[in-house]
Every structure is written in structure tokens, then in C-alpha cells.
Amino acid sequence: MRIDETVESPSPRFVVVHYHIFKNGGSTIDSILEREFPGAFATLHGVEESSALDQEHLASFLRQRPGVAALSSHHLRYPKPAFRDVIIFDCCFLRHPLERLDSLYRYLRNIATVDPMCHRARRMNARDFFRDLVSESPHLLSNVQVTQLALSGAFTRPAHSGDLERAATIFCDAAIPGLVEMFDESLVAAEYFLRPAFPRVTWEYVPQNVSRASETASLLRAENSQDRLTHLWGGDLYEDLVRLNQLDLELFERAQGEIRRRIALVPGSARKMADFRARCAQLRGAPAYAEAPAQELAHRARS
């Protein structure tokens, strides 16, 4: 005789968690989450600027805040937690590592603060600024994104190939992986594949923390990144920074492949991309935005 029994099991709670790496378009992602999860979006910070929060901090926070459905943190580090009745949809955006350094320098020069690093950036040109950091602060320059993903942001040694493999796996396993340079493709894929869990959430955006128009125009006029950065930094410094970021550069290449794979899986991706950009244009109140080239869209989204 068959035993037929029913047990209570609560429906899983879905939570989007944004692992916000500085200068990787995160402010734009945060603005989307705050809009799409009104009253249910939170940010989580450590006490110190250098704080690192782990999966136990995140699990504890979510248990104490059952109404939170989306969260973002500069201080939160992988691995993501796994605990009963909660499914984490992790979001992490990467960026070309040398472009990220250039953006970091421009950001530090333009913010009004007494922070010593900002003061140094304001009084130095880009070459002198990065030459000093190369000499004194490898943790700020060397394979930062691999370190962030694979080593919880802790710089205790130079990253190696095993770290790259872990970082690439974390990125490709993410629910919402993204690249600044493929911002729209990343979000169109996210919108499609997250629909079963979040059927009413859309990912159109207004770029946040946009660089000054003159700087953006200069970026768009550049023939290519290598020529522009070599001109800014000098060939010798450029080569030093390339060597210090070999693993981040490889991670960037793999990330491009993953975003291309996901967008290729989206049925009618070209039509969906056009619709997405039209929605972005409508949100901004600027019709021309829908026709902007992909490179310009990516630069506008950077933060």
C-alpha cells in the first residue's frame, strides 16, 4: 500500500545580490535595482572603508530583513551563501582592467574629498600617479578583479592561474554576469533569463555617475584603447600595467565569451536589443539614445 503524505515547504525567497566592484558600472546597476524593487532594495556596508563582508554577514542580514529582495554592496565578497529557502541571484560586472584604472584616476581627480589618494591624483598627471602606485601599491593595480572574485579581495600574494580559473567559474556561474563594455547585451540577457523568477522586473537604465562630456567624447574618438592609454601613460608604464594585469585581461576575454554565449541563446536577440535601447531612450527622454552605438552606450554607463 502506497503512503501518500504532504508536508509543508515554504516557497523559496528570491534575492538579487549585486557584488559591486568599484568603477564597474555599479551605480547604474544600483539605480535599476532601487527602481525595480521599491521599498525592498538595500545596501550593506562594513564599518571601515576597507571592510570585507562574507557570506555569513549576508545570510545574517537577509534573515533579519525578510522584506529585502535586492541588495548591493561594495564590501561584500564571494563566495555567495547557500542557505535554506533563499535563492541568491548574484550580479557582478567586470571591465577591461586598464580602462578601469584610467576611470579610477579620473574619478579620484574629480571628487571633492580630503582623501590622500584623491589629493595625489589631483596634483599628479596620470603617468606619475600610476608610476607611484606601481612602486608602492601593487594591491591597487594588479589583477584586482581576479583577486576580488577568487580571493575575497584579499591581496596576500600575486594572483596565479588557479585564481583565474576560480574567478572565471564564479563569473560564468553568476545569475547576472556583466561587462561594462557589453552593458546592453549583459542586461538584455539578464532580463530574459531572470523572467521565470522576476517576471515584472525590467533592466532599462539611465547611466549614473557619467564622466564629463569632454572626457567621454575623447574616449569615443580614440582609435583603440592601447593607443590612447599608451599616449597617457607612456609605453614603458603601459607595459608594466599589462604585465600586472595578465590574469585580469584573460578574465575579461573569458567574460566577453560568456556574455556572447548568453545573448546568442536569447530568441530574437536583435529585436530584444532594439526594444531595450528604445526603452532606455524613453527613460532618459532622449530618442537619439536608442540609436547610440554600443561603444558609446558602454561609456555612458560607466561609474
GUKOL-473704 format. One record per residue: residue in three letters; x, y, z of N, C-alpha, C, CB in turn. Coordinates in steps of 0.2 Angstrom, whole numbers. Atoms other than C-alpha are relative to their C-alpha. Glycine has a CB too. Layout:
! residues N
ala, X, Y, Z, X, Y, Z, X, Y, Z, X, Y, Z
...
END
This chain:
! residues 303
met, 4, -6, 0, 0, 0, 0, 4, 6, 0, -5, 0, 6
arg, -4, -6, 1, 7, 17, -5, -2, 5, 6, -1, 3, -7
ile, 0, -5, -5, 10, 30, 8, 0, 7, -4, 5, 0, 6
asp, 1, -6, 4, 4, 47, 1, 0, 6, 6, -6, 1, -4
glu, 0, -5, -6, 9, 62, 13, 2, 6, -3, 6, -3, 5
thr, -2, -6, 2, 10, 80, 11, 3, 4, 6, -6, 4, -3
val, -3, -4, -5, 22, 91, 20, 1, 7, -2, 7, -3, 2
glu, 0, -7, 1, 23, 110, 22, 8, 2, -2, -2, 4, 6
ser, -7, -2, 3, 38, 118, 12, -1, 7, -2, 3, -5, -5
pro, 1, -7, 3, 38, 137, 10, 3, 1, -7, 3, 5, 5
ser, -3, -2, 7, 41, 145, -7, 6, 3, 1, -5, 4, -4
pro, -7, -3, -1, 59, 150, -9, -1, 7, -1, 5, -3, -5
arg, -1, -7, 0, 63, 168, -7, 6, 2, -5, 2, 3, 7
phe, -5, -2, 5, 72, 176, -22, 3, 7, 2, -3, 0, -7
val, -3, -6, -1, 85, 189, -19, 6, 2, -5, 3, 0, 7
val, -5, -3, 4, 96, 199, -31, 5, 3, 4, -3, 5, -6
val, -5, -2, -4, 113, 202, -24, 5, 3, -5, 3, -5, 5
his, -5, -3, 5, 125, 214, -33, 6, 1, 4, -3, 7, -2
tyr, -7, -1, -3, 143, 212, -29, 4, 5, -4, 4, -7, -1
his, -1, -6, 3, 148, 229, -33, 8, 2, 0, -3, 6, 3
ile, -7, -1, 0, 166, 231, -39, 1, 7, -2, 4, -5, -5
phe, 0, -7, 1, 171, 249, -39, 3, 2, -7, 5, 3, 5
lys, -2, -2, 7, 172, 258, -56, -2, -5, -5, 7, 2, -1
asn, 3, 5, 5, 162, 244, -65, -7, 1, -1, 2, -7, 3
gly, 7, -1, 2, 146, 252, -69, -5, -1, 6, -2, -4, -6
gly, 4, 2, -5, 139, 248, -52, -6, 5, 2, 4, -2, 6
ser, 5, -5, -2, 130, 264, -48, -6, 0, -5, 3, 7, -1
thr, 6, 1, 5, 119, 261, -64, -4, -6, 2, 3, 0, -7
ile, 4, 6, -2, 115, 244, -58, -4, 1, 6, 5, -6, 1
asp, 4, -1, -6, 110, 250, -41, -6, 4, -1, 5, 4, 5
ser, 5, -4, 2, 99, 263, -49, -6, -4, -3, 1, 6, -5
ile, 5, 5, 2, 90, 249, -58, -4, -4, 5, 3, -5, -5
leu, 2, 4, -5, 88, 238, -43, -5, 4, 5, 5, -3, 4
glu, 4, -4, -5, 81, 253, -32, -6, 2, -4, 4, 6, 1
arg, 7, -2, 4, 68, 257, -46, -4, -6, 0, 2, 2, -7
glu, 4, 6, 2, 63, 239, -49, -3, -4, 7, 4, -5, -4
phe, 2, 3, -7, 62, 234, -30, -2, 5, 5, 6, -5, 2
pro, 1, -6, -4, 54, 249, -22, -2, -2, 7, -6, 4, -3
gly, 1, 1, -7, 55, 248, -3, 3, -7, 2, -7, -1, 1
ala, -3, 7, -1, 64, 231, -5, 7, 0, -2, -4, -5, -3
phe, -7, -1, 2, 81, 237, -10, 4, 2, 6, 1, 4, -6
ala, -4, -2, -5, 95, 238, 2, 8, 0, -2, -1, -5, 6
thr, -7, 0, 1, 114, 242, 3, 3, -2, 7, 3, 7, -2
leu, -4, 3, -6, 126, 234, 15, 7, 2, 0, -1, -8, 0
his, -7, -3, 0, 142, 241, 21, 3, -2, 7, 0, 8, 0
gly, -4, 1, -6, 156, 237, 33, 1, 7, 4, 6, -3, -2
val, -2, -6, -4, 162, 249, 47, 5, 4, -4, 1, -2, 7
glu, -6, -4, 3, 178, 254, 38, 0, -1, -8, 6, -4, 2
glu, -1, 0, 7, 182, 258, 20, 3, -6, -3, 4, 6, -2
ser, -3, 6, 2, 192, 243, 19, -3, -7, 2, 8, 0, 3
ser, 4, 6, -3, 179, 231, 27, -1, -5, -6, -6, 2, 3
ala, 2, 6, 5, 176, 214, 18, -5, -4, 4, 6, -4, -1
leu, 6, 4, -3, 159, 206, 22, 0, -7, -4, -7, 4, -1
asp, 0, 7, 3, 157, 187, 19, -7, -2, -1, 5, -4, 3
gln, 7, 3, 1, 143, 175, 16, -4, 0, 6, 1, -7, -3
glu, 4, 0, -6, 139, 174, 34, -3, 7, 2, 5, -2, 6
his, 3, -7, -1, 136, 193, 35, -6, 1, -4, 5, 6, -2
leu, 5, -1, 5, 125, 192, 20, -6, -4, 2, 2, -2, -7
ala, 5, 5, -3, 115, 177, 27, -3, 3, 6, 3, -7, 1
ser, 3, -3, -6, 113, 186, 44, -5, 6, -2, 5, 2, 4
phe, 4, -6, 2, 107, 202, 36, -7, -2, -3, 4, 4, -5
leu, 6, 2, 3, 94, 193, 25, -5, -3, 4, 2, -5, -6
arg, 5, 3, -5, 87, 183, 39, -3, 5, 4, 4, -5, 4
gln, 2, -5, -4, 85, 199, 49, -5, 5, -4, 5, 4, 3
arg, 4, -4, 4, 77, 208, 34, -4, -4, -5, 4, 5, -3
pro, 4, 4, 5, 64, 197, 26, -3, 3, -5, -5, -4, 4
gly, 3, -4, 5, 57, 211, 16, 5, 2, -6, -3, 6, 2
val, -5, -2, 5, 73, 214, 6, 0, -5, -6, 7, 0, 3
ala, 0, 4, 6, 73, 207, -12, 5, 2, -4, -7, 1, -3
ala, -6, -2, 4, 88, 216, -19, 5, 4, 4, -2, 4, -6
leu, -5, -3, -5, 104, 221, -11, 6, 1, -4, 2, -5, 6
ser, -6, -1, 3, 120, 229, -16, 6, 2, 5, 0, 6, -5
ser, -5, -2, -4, 137, 231, -8, 7, 0, -3, 0, -6, 6
his, -7, -1, 2, 155, 237, -11, 4, -5, 4, 2, 7, 1
his, -4, 4, -4, 161, 227, 3, -1, -8, 0, -1, 2, 7
leu, 1, 7, 0, 153, 210, 0, 4, -4, -5, -8, -1, -2
arg, -4, 4, 4, 164, 196, -6, -3, -7, -1, 7, 0, 4
tyr, 1, 7, 1, 162, 180, -14, 4, -5, 4, 1, -2, -8
pro, 5, 4, 3, 158, 165, -12, -7, 3, 3, 0, -7, 1
lys, 7, -1, -2, 139, 168, -11, -2, -5, 5, -5, 1, -6
pro, 3, 5, -5, 129, 160, 3, -5, -5, -3, -3, 3, 6
ala, 6, 4, 2, 118, 145, 1, -3, -2, 7, 3, -7, -3
phe, 4, 2, -6, 105, 143, 15, -7, -1, -2, 1, 6, 5
arg, 6, 3, 1, 88, 136, 16, -5, 5, -2, -3, -4, 6
asp, 6, -4, 2, 73, 144, 7, 2, 7, -3, -4, 1, 6
val, -2, -6, 4, 83, 158, -1, 4, -2, -6, 4, 5, 5
ile, -4, 1, 6, 89, 158, -18, 4, 7, -2, -4, -3, -6
ile, -4, -6, 1, 103, 171, -22, 1, 0, -8, 7, 0, 4
phe, -1, -1, 7, 103, 178, -40, 6, 6, 0, -6, 3, -4
asp, -6, -5, 0, 121, 186, -40, 1, 3, -6, 6, -4, 3
cys, -2, -4, 6, 126, 200, -51, 7, 3, 1, -6, 6, 0
cys, -7, -3, -1, 144, 205, -54, 2, 3, -7, 5, -5, 2
phe, -2, -3, 6, 150, 217, -68, 8, 1, 0, -3, 7, -1
leu, -7, -1, 1, 168, 217, -74, 1, 5, -5, 4, -7, -2
arg, -2, -5, 5, 178, 229, -85, 7, -2, -2, -1, 7, 3
his, -7, 1, 3, 194, 229, -96, 4, 4, 6, 1, 4, -7
pro, -4, -2, -6, 207, 231, -82, 3, 7, -1, 4, -5, 3
leu, -4, -6, 1, 217, 245, -89, -5, 6, -1, 4, 0, -7
glu, 5, -5, 0, 201, 255, -94, -3, 2, 7, -6, -2, -5
arg, 2, -1, -7, 196, 253, -76, 5, 4, 4, -1, -7, 4
leu, -5, -4, -3, 212, 260, -70, 0, 8, -2, 7, -2, -1
asp, 1, -7, 2, 210, 275, -81, -6, 4, 3, 0, 0, -8
ser, 6, -3, -3, 192, 278, -75, 1, 2, 7, -6, -5, -1
leu, -1, -1, -7, 198, 276, -57, 4, 7, 1, 4, -5, 3
tyr, -4, -6, 0, 211, 290, -60, -4, 6, -1, 6, 0, -5
arg, 4, -6, 1, 199, 302, -67, -5, 1, 5, -4, -1, -7
tyr, 5, -1, -5, 186, 299, -54, 4, 3, 6, -3, -7, 2
leu, -4, -3, -6, 199, 302, -40, 2, 7, -1, 6, -4, 1
arg, -2, -7, 1, 204, 319, -48, -6, 4, 1, 3, 0, -7
asn, 6, -5, 0, 186, 325, -49, -5, 0, 6, -4, -3, -6
ile, 4, -1, -6, 178, 321, -32, 3, 4, 5, -1, -8, 3
ala, -2, -4, -5, 179, 333, -18, 0, -3, 6, -6, 6, 0
thr, -2, 3, -7, 187, 325, -3, 7, 1, 2, -1, -8, -1
val, -7, -1, -3, 202, 326, 8, 4, -6, 0, 0, 3, 7
asp, -4, 6, 0, 207, 308, 5, 7, 1, -4, -4, -5, -4
pro, -7, -1, 2, 226, 307, 2, 1, -3, -7, 5, -4, 4
met, -1, 3, 7, 224, 296, -14, -3, 5, -5, -4, -7, 0
cys, 3, -5, 4, 212, 309, -21, 5, 6, -1, -7, 2, 2
his, -4, -6, 0, 224, 323, -17, 6, -1, -4, 3, 2, 7
arg, -5, 2, 4, 238, 313, -25, -2, 1, -8, 3, -7, 2
ala, 2, 0, 7, 228, 311, -41, -1, 7, -3, -7, -4, -1
arg, 1, -7, 2, 224, 330, -42, 6, 3, -1, -4, 3, 5
arg, -7, -3, 1, 242, 335, -41, 4, -3, -5, 3, 1, 7
met, -4, 4, 4, 249, 322, -52, -3, -1, -7, 2, -7, 3
asn, 3, 2, 7, 247, 318, -71, -1, -8, 1, 4, 2, -6
ala, 2, 7, 0, 241, 300, -75, 7, -4, 1, -4, -2, -6
arg, -6, 4, 0, 259, 294, -78, 3, 0, 7, 5, 2, -6
asp, -3, 0, -6, 266, 300, -62, -4, -4, 5, 2, 7, 2
phe, 5, 3, -5, 251, 294, -52, 1, -7, 0, -7, 2, -1
phe, -1, 8, 1, 252, 276, -59, 7, -2, 1, -3, -2, -6
arg, -7, 2, -1, 271, 276, -58, 1, -1, 7, 5, 5, -3
asp, -1, 1, -8, 270, 279, -39, -4, -6, 2, -3, 6, 3
leu, 3, 6, -2, 257, 266, -37, 3, -7, -2, -8, 0, -3
val, -4, 6, 2, 267, 253, -47, 5, -1, 5, 2, 1, -7
ser, -6, 1, -5, 281, 256, -35, -2, -2, 7, 4, 7, 0
glu, 2, 0, -7, 271, 257, -19, -6, -5, 2, -1, 6, 3
ser, 6, 3, -2, 254, 249, -20, -3, -5, -5, -5, 5, 0
pro, 2, 5, 5, 253, 233, -31, -8, -2, 1, 4, -6, 0
his, 7, 3, -2, 236, 228, -22, -5, 4, -4, -1, 0, 7
leu, 5, -4, 4, 228, 243, -31, 0, -1, -7, 1, 7, 2
leu, -1, 0, 7, 234, 239, -48, 0, -7, -3, 6, 3, -2
ser, -1, 7, 3, 237, 220, -50, -6, -5, 0, 6, -3, 3
asn, 6, 5, 0, 223, 209, -56, -5, 0, 5, 3, -7, 0
val, 5, -1, -5, 211, 217, -45, -7, -4, 0, -2, 8, 0
gln, 6, 3, 1, 196, 209, -52, 0, -8, 1, -3, 1, -7
val, -1, 7, -2, 203, 191, -51, 0, -1, 7, 6, -3, -4
thr, -1, 0, -7, 208, 195, -33, -7, 1, 3, 5, 5, 2
gln, 7, -1, -3, 190, 201, -29, -4, -6, 0, -3, 6, -4
leu, 5, 6, 1, 181, 186, -36, 3, -6, 3, -1, -1, -7
ala, -2, 6, -2, 193, 172, -32, 3, 0, 7, 6, -2, -4
leu, -4, 0, -6, 202, 178, -16, -4, 4, 5, 7, 2, -1
ser, 4, -4, -5, 188, 188, -7, 3, 7, 0, -1, -3, 6
gly, -3, -7, 0, 198, 204, -12, 6, 0, 5, -5, 4, 3
ala, -6, 0, -4, 212, 199, 0, 7, -1, -4, 0, -5, 5
phe, -6, 1, 4, 229, 203, -8, 6, -2, 5, 2, 7, -3
thr, -6, 3, -4, 242, 192, 0, 6, -2, -4, -3, -6, 5
arg, -5, 2, 5, 252, 187, -15, -2, 2, -7, 1, -8, 1
pro, 2, -1, 7, 252, 189, -34, -5, -6, -1, 6, 0, -4
ala, 5, 5, 2, 237, 180, -41, 3, -5, -5, -6, 4, -3
his, -2, 5, 4, 240, 164, -51, -5, -3, -4, 4, -5, 4
ser, 5, 2, 4, 232, 154, -64, -6, -4, 3, 3, -5, -5
gly, 5, 3, -4, 222, 144, -51, -5, 5, 2, 3, -4, 6
asp, 5, -5, -2, 214, 160, -45, -4, 3, -6, 4, 6, 2
leu, 3, -2, 6, 210, 165, -63, -6, -5, -2, 5, 0, -6
glu, 6, 5, 1, 200, 148, -65, -5, 1, 5, 3, -7, 0
arg, 5, -1, -5, 191, 151, -49, -4, 6, -2, 3, 1, 7
ala, 4, -6, 1, 186, 169, -54, -4, -1, -6, 5, 6, -1
ala, 4, 1, 7, 181, 164, -72, -6, -5, 2, 4, -4, -5
thr, 6, 4, -2, 170, 150, -64, -5, 4, 4, 2, -6, 4
ile, 5, -4, -4, 162, 162, -52, -4, 5, -5, 3, 4, 6
phe, 4, -4, 5, 158, 174, -66, -5, -3, -4, 5, 4, -4
cys, 5, 4, 5, 151, 161, -78, -6, -3, 4, 4, -5, -4
asp, 5, 3, -4, 141, 154, -64, -5, 5, 3, 2, -4, 6
ala, 4, -6, -3, 133, 171, -59, -7, 0, -4, 4, 6, -1
ala, 6, 0, 3, 115, 173, -62, 0, 6, -5, -6, 1, 5
ile, 0, -6, 4, 118, 191, -69, 8, 2, -1, -4, 5, 4
pro, -7, -2, 2, 136, 192, -76, 0, 6, -5, 4, -6, -3
gly, 0, -6, 5, 140, 208, -85, 7, 3, -1, -4, 5, 3
leu, -6, -4, 2, 153, 218, -94, -2, 7, -1, 4, -3, -6
val, 1, -7, 1, 154, 237, -94, 0, 1, -8, 5, 5, 3
glu, -1, -1, 7, 160, 236, -112, -6, -4, -4, 6, -3, -3
met, 6, 3, 3, 144, 225, -116, -6, 0, 4, 2, -8, -2
phe, 5, -1, -5, 132, 233, -105, -7, -2, -2, 0, 8, 2
asp, 7, 1, 2, 116, 232, -115, -1, -8, -1, -1, 4, -6
glu, 0, 7, 1, 120, 214, -120, -1, -4, 6, 6, -3, -4
ser, 0, 3, -7, 123, 209, -102, -7, 1, 3, 5, 3, 5
leu, 7, -1, -3, 106, 217, -97, -6, -3, -4, -1, 7, 1
val, 5, 3, 4, 96, 210, -111, 0, -7, 1, 1, 1, -8
ala, -1, 7, -2, 102, 193, -107, -3, -2, 7, 7, -3, 0
ala, 3, 1, -6, 98, 195, -89, -7, 1, 1, 3, 6, 5
glu, 7, -1, 0, 81, 202, -92, -4, -7, -3, -2, 6, -5
tyr, 3, 6, 2, 77, 186, -102, 0, -6, 4, 3, -2, -7
phe, -1, 6, -4, 84, 173, -91, -2, 0, 7, 8, -2, 0
leu, 3, 0, -7, 78, 180, -75, -8, 1, 0, 3, 7, 3
arg, 7, 0, 0, 60, 181, -81, -4, -5, 4, -2, 0, -7
pro, 4, 5, -4, 54, 165, -73, 0, 2, 8, 4, -7, 0
ala, 0, -2, -7, 59, 172, -56, -2, 7, 1, 7, -1, 3
phe, 2, -7, 0, 56, 190, -59, -3, 2, -6, 7, 5, 2
pro, 3, -1, 6, 43, 191, -72, -2, 8, -2, -6, -3, 0
arg, 2, -7, 2, 39, 210, -70, 6, 5, 1, -5, 2, 6
val, -6, -4, -1, 57, 216, -67, 3, 2, -7, 6, -3, 4
thr, -3, -2, 6, 65, 226, -82, 6, 3, 2, -5, 4, -4
trp, -7, -2, -1, 83, 232, -84, 2, 6, -4, 4, -6, -1
glu, -2, -7, 3, 82, 248, -94, 3, 5, 5, -6, 3, -4
tyr, -4, -4, -5, 93, 261, -86, 1, 7, -3, 6, -3, 1
val, -2, -6, 2, 98, 279, -86, 8, 0, 3, -4, 6, 4
pro, -7, 0, -3, 118, 280, -84, 1, 4, 6, 5, 2, -6
gln, -1, -4, -6, 123, 286, -67, 8, 1, 0, -2, -4, 6
asn, -7, -1, -1, 140, 294, -62, 4, 1, -7, 3, -5, 5
val, -3, 0, 6, 144, 298, -80, 6, 5, 0, -6, 3, -5
ser, -6, -4, 0, 161, 305, -84, -2, 7, -4, 5, -3, -4
arg, 1, -6, 4, 162, 323, -91, -1, -1, -7, 5, 5, 2
ala, 1, 1, 8, 156, 325, -109, 6, 0, -4, -5, 5, -2
ser, -7, -1, 4, 173, 331, -115, 4, -7, 1, 4, 6, 2
glu, -4, 6, -1, 181, 315, -107, -3, -6, -4, 1, -1, 7
thr, 3, 5, 4, 168, 304, -115, 1, 0, -7, -8, 0, 2
ala, -2, -1, 7, 170, 312, -132, 7, -2, -2, -2, 7, -2
ser, -7, 2, 2, 188, 309, -131, 1, -7, 0, 5, 3, 6
leu, 0, 7, 0, 186, 291, -127, -3, -3, -6, -4, -3, 6
leu, 3, 3, 5, 175, 288, -141, 4, 2, -7, -7, 3, -1
arg, -4, -2, 6, 187, 297, -154, 6, -4, 0, 2, 7, 1
ala, -6, 4, 0, 201, 286, -149, 0, -6, -5, 2, -3, 8
glu, 0, 6, 5, 206, 273, -162, 0, -6, 4, 7, 1, -4
asn, 0, 6, -4, 209, 260, -149, 3, 1, 7, 3, -6, -3
ser, -2, -1, -7, 212, 258, -130, 7, 0, 1, -3, -5, 4
gln, -7, 1, -1, 230, 253, -132, 4, 7, -2, 3, -6, -4
asp, -3, -7, 2, 235, 269, -142, -2, 5, 5, -2, 1, -7
arg, 2, -5, -5, 225, 280, -130, 4, 0, 6, -7, 0, 1
leu, -3, 1, -7, 232, 273, -114, 8, 0, -1, -2, -7, 3
thr, -7, -1, 1, 250, 272, -121, 2, 7, 0, 2, -4, -6
his, -1, -7, 0, 249, 290, -125, -1, 4, 7, -5, 4, -5
leu, 0, -3, -7, 243, 294, -107, 5, -2, 4, -7, -2, 2
trp, -4, 3, -5, 254, 283, -98, 8, 0, -2, -2, -6, 2
gly, -7, 2, 3, 270, 281, -109, 0, -8, -1, 5, 2, 5
gly, 0, 7, 2, 274, 264, -117, 3, -4, 6, 5, 0, -6
asp, -3, 4, -5, 285, 258, -103, -5, -1, 6, 6, 3, 3
leu, 5, 1, -6, 272, 261, -89, -6, -4, -3, -3, 7, 2
tyr, 6, 4, 3, 258, 254, -101, 2, -8, 1, -1, 2, -7
glu, -2, 7, 0, 268, 238, -102, 1, -3, 7, 7, -1, -4
asp, 0, 2, -7, 271, 237, -84, -7, -2, 3, 3, 5, 5
leu, 7, 1, -2, 252, 238, -81, -3, -6, -3, -4, 6, -1
val, 2, 6, 3, 249, 225, -94, 2, -6, 3, 2, 0, -7
arg, -3, 6, -4, 261, 213, -85, -4, -1, 6, 7, 1, 1
leu, 4, 1, -6, 252, 216, -69, -7, -2, 0, 1, 7, 4
asn, 7, 1, 1, 235, 213, -76, -1, -6, -5, -3, 6, -2
gln, 1, 6, 5, 238, 197, -87, -6, -4, 2, 6, -4, 0
leu, 6, 5, -2, 225, 187, -77, -6, 4, -1, 1, -2, 7
asp, 6, -4, 1, 213, 201, -77, -2, 1, -7, 0, 7, 3
leu, 1, 0, 8, 215, 203, -96, -3, -7, -2, 6, 2, -3
glu, 2, 7, 2, 212, 184, -98, -7, -1, 3, 4, -5, 3
leu, 6, 1, -3, 197, 185, -86, -5, 4, -5, 0, 3, 7
phe, 4, -5, 4, 190, 200, -97, -2, -4, -7, 4, 6, -2
glu, 1, 4, 6, 192, 189, -113, -5, -6, 1, 6, -3, -3
arg, 4, 6, -1, 183, 174, -105, -7, 3, 2, 2, -4, 6
ala, 6, -3, -2, 169, 186, -98, -3, 2, -7, 1, 6, 4
gln, 3, -2, 6, 166, 193, -116, -3, -7, -3, 6, 3, -5
gly, 3, 6, 3, 164, 175, -122, -6, -3, 4, 5, -6, 1
glu, 6, 2, -4, 151, 171, -108, -6, 5, -2, 1, 0, 7
ile, 5, -5, 1, 141, 187, -112, -2, -2, -7, 2, 7, 1
arg, 2, 2, 7, 141, 182, -131, -4, -6, 0, 7, 0, -4
arg, 3, 6, 0, 136, 165, -127, -8, 1, 3, 3, -5, 5
arg, 7, -1, -3, 121, 171, -116, -5, 4, -5, 0, 3, 6
ile, 4, -4, 4, 115, 184, -128, -2, -4, -7, 3, 7, -2
ala, 1, 4, 6, 116, 171, -143, -6, -5, 2, 6, -3, -2
leu, 5, 5, -2, 104, 160, -133, -7, 3, 0, 2, -3, 7
val, 6, -4, 0, 91, 174, -132, -4, 0, -6, 1, 7, 3
pro, 4, 0, 6, 77, 171, -145, -1, 7, -2, -6, -4, 0
gly, 1, -7, 2, 76, 186, -156, 4, 5, 3, -8, 2, 1
ser, -4, -4, -4, 90, 194, -148, 1, 7, -3, 7, -3, 1
ala, 0, -6, 4, 92, 208, -161, -6, 4, 1, 1, -1, -7
arg, 6, -4, -1, 74, 213, -159, 0, 2, 8, -6, -4, -2
lys, 0, -1, -7, 75, 212, -140, 5, 6, 2, 2, -6, 4
met, -5, -5, -2, 91, 223, -140, -3, 7, -3, 7, -1, -4
ala, 3, -6, 3, 82, 236, -151, -5, 3, 5, -3, -1, -7
asp, 5, -2, -5, 67, 236, -139, 3, 3, 6, -4, -6, 1
phe, -4, -3, -6, 79, 238, -124, 2, 7, -1, 5, -5, 2
arg, -3, -7, 1, 88, 253, -131, -6, 5, -1, 4, 0, -6
ala, 6, -5, 1, 71, 261, -136, -2, 1, 7, -5, -3, -4
arg, 2, -1, -6, 66, 259, -118, 5, 4, 4, -2, -7, 4
cys, -5, -4, -4, 82, 266, -111, -1, 7, -3, 7, -2, -2
ala, 1, -7, 3, 79, 281, -123, -6, 3, 3, 0, 0, -8
gln, 6, -2, -3, 62, 283, -117, 1, 2, 8, -6, -5, 0
leu, -2, -2, -7, 68, 283, -99, 4, 6, 1, 3, -6, 3
arg, -4, -6, -1, 80, 296, -102, -3, 6, -3, 7, -1, -4
gly, 4, -6, 4, 68, 307, -113, 5, 2, -6, -1, 5, 5
ala, -4, -2, 6, 81, 307, -127, 0, -6, -5, 8, 1, 3
pro, 1, 5, 6, 76, 297, -143, 7, -2, -3, -5, 3, -5
ala, -6, 2, 3, 93, 298, -150, 4, -5, 3, 5, 6, -1
tyr, -4, 5, -4, 100, 287, -136, -1, -7, -3, -2, 1, 7
ala, 2, 7, 3, 91, 272, -144, 5, -2, -6, -7, -1, -2
glu, -4, 1, 6, 102, 274, -159, 8, 1, 1, -2, 5, -6
ala, -8, -1, -2, 119, 277, -150, 3, -7, -1, 0, 2, 7
pro, -4, 7, 0, 132, 264, -154, 2, -3, 6, 7, 2, -4
ala, -1, 4, -6, 136, 251, -142, 6, 2, 4, 1, -8, -2
gln, -6, -2, -3, 153, 258, -138, -2, 6, 4, 6, 2, -4
glu, 2, -6, -4, 145, 275, -133, -4, -2, 6, -3, 5, -5
leu, 4, 2, -5, 132, 266, -123, 4, -2, 6, -5, -5, -2
ala, -4, 3, -5, 145, 257, -113, 4, 5, 4, 5, -5, -3
his, -4, -6, -3, 155, 273, -109, -5, 4, 4, 3, 4, -5
arg, 5, -4, -4, 139, 282, -103, -2, -4, 6, -6, 1, -5
ala, 2, 3, -6, 135, 268, -91, 5, -1, 5, -2, -7, -2
arg, -5, 1, -4, 152, 268, -83, -1, 4, 7, 7, 1, -3
ser, 0, -4, -6, 153, 273, -65, 6, -3, 5, -6, 0, 4
END
